């Protein structure tokens, strides 16, 4: 079994890297409706047909963005896990059993997950708001992103999915502006994390 802790987004070089960067700039700067092969081509100063030498279609570009986002989220979750373990005085690392209490580990996951989603809302929606084309991801990347939460939940898949569902639901509602003005979201996050830790 391979160590998934170092799995990242697929390396892209030269023009392909420019294409993905341009697509991300459009997505994060103007929203998903701005991302088209024509707009990407304009942004990097080439003709749209040239893009197809590097990506079969727009969905292939989106798959590259999703892989990039998933790798970044994995890094954020691993850093939060390591910080949680360090603050508890543990010698654990992201690649081993995490230190700290279950509540500390779940809370660290939740904070990092929320922070990433709020910092990159359109990228987060692209990554999590549609069926995931797992065949387009680098092998092991999805497992790497899930590993910090799996460790926090002691390897219990059902419990990890429940926490992830809570975190995604809270983030999705916050991004959609569905909570009433003045709602204590920090309190809601803390209550949820406490319930899962208990």
Order of alpha helices (4+ residues) and beta strands (2+ residues): alpha-alpha-alpha-alpha-alpha-alpha-alpha-alpha-alpha
